[in-house]
Amino acid sequence: MTDVVSPEKRSQMMSGIKSKNTQPEIILRKYLHNAGFRFRINVKYLPGKPDLVFRKYNSIIFIHGCFWHGHDCKLFKWPQTRPEFWKKKIESNINNDEKVLQTLQLTGWRVCIVWECSVKGKGKDIMPVTKKISSWLKGNKHFLEIRE
């Protein structure tokens, strides 16, 4: 199947996709802040520039986009155009995510990965996600993954 937009338009559309302050990040930050948690965003000196850093809890949260990080869910679909490029790109992202996770855990950070599909969607109730994260932050588990 060919692309329905021109290559120039597709390039413009792809360049407009943000890597920080995405809708899922903003939603989750709002709920966690309202729950009383304080954090830093996009901390550059840590591997992977985590979306949220909770120093008090020695914890980090990444909010992964399902497409860019290759999540096997309804939001992820392999592109039909330039499949070799996209396969290489997404697999590289997945490998990089794994290296970042290992590095952070080896240096003593607790890590949570929240997938976009768990917080994005019309009428999606984010309170269960917020409760899971709250419980995890106050607990002692080293890793948490929240998926749809």
Buried (B, 14 or more C-beta within 10 A) or exposed (E): EEEEEEEEEBEEEEEEEEEEEBEBBEBBBEBBEEEEBEBEBBBEEBBBBBBBBBEEBEBBBBBBBBBBBBBEBEBBEEBEEEEEEBEEBBEEBBEEBEEBBEEBBEEEBBBBBBBBBBBBBEEBEBEEBBEBBBEBBEEEEBEBEBBB
